[in-house]
Amino acid sequence: MKRLSYLSRRHFLAGIAALSTAAASPLAVAQTGAGKLRELKLGVFPIVDAAVLLLARDRGIFEKHGLKVTISTLSTASIVQSTMSGQVDVALNSLQHTASASAAGLPIGVVSGLSRWAKGSSGADPDGLIVRKGDVRSGADLNGKTIAVVALNSADELAARVTVDRFGGDAHSLKFTVLPPPAMKGAVQNGDVQAAVVHDPFYSSFMASGAFAAPFGNPNFLAFADLPRLVLIASRDYAKANADTMRALRAAVAEAIAYAESHPQDVPEALMKGFNTPEADAKASALPKLSAEVTVAQVAQVKKLFEDYSFAKGTVDPSALVLAP
């Protein structure tokens, strides 16, 4: 399939400058004759990274770029299905989970990056593989055990396998079950699962309780160091038919990232308002490194891990997966 064509860097930057000059208010694009706002249905799930998208909506950044974005909250397990069915036009997903879906034959791709598997400017860790304190000291202690993740065939599952393997365990012996993040705390405490891969806005507060340990640190940082973390995905047909909207979306995401980085105090409010996140959890949350870039070379590194761990049923095609420049 042919790659989408995009504006040159010079024209892209000129266009952004023109929009910035015209946008005296959130609705300036529509009011100055640039045309009707393009409607976009965006699916997200409760994770600290999504605060960037909530801020883009609440601070008028999407509208500034000509977009009328409706955000709905989805379960992580339904993200790909919701995108392919048209329930949403674009959705937040991990690059690794998207690659798994693409390898299985689904015509899906990445239209923008959002974050990386690396610590953000605060220096705090936004994720970890948690266990009951004192239960686990090596990867071998988890052999044959069950680990909770938010979705199967996801970044969390692959990262847990890589991490247990590198700390002396047997990655192939692991079992995985899907749980919503709020339920992971009790499941680990009660021994229903022996570990869980948890992300903010939950990880920091779980660890602050003193009941848990993260003996291997952040498994995703270990497995995917500085590779794309969460991305925005769409069906290839939708992205091709709506190339102008995808360009506007990428520009809006880039601006929202800059806003979130310069206004970190707004992130907790966005989480509380958008996801009803408890105030303590929202304020304890840490943003990871943010980046709108996703490259074919980065996806090729994910493909190599898939091959090393026989993780995907099919083959990942990096060039087909990346629909953004």
Disulfide bonds with the S-S distance in Angstrom:
none
